[in-house]
Amino acid sequence: MGWKMVLIALAMLSVAGILLWGVITMARGGEYNKKNSNKIMRYRIVFQAAALFIFLGLLLIRD
C-alpha cells in the first residue's frame, strides 16, 4: 500500500470519524447538541473538502 492510498484512507477515516461524532451528538440531543451541532457540521464540510482536494490532487499527479 503506497503513500497515496494511506493519505486517501486517512482523509476518508477523518471524515467518517467526524460524521460519526455528529450522528452520536444528534442522537443524544440535549444542550451539547444545541451548542455544537453547527460546529461539527462545519468541521465535516471542511474535512470533506480537504479529502476531495487530496483525491483530486492525487489524480492530477498520478504516475
PyMOL commands that set and color helices and strands:
alter all, ss='L'
color gray80, all
select helices_A, chain A and resi 3-28+30-60
alter helices_A, ss='H'
color red, helices_A
deselect
rebuild
show_as cartoon
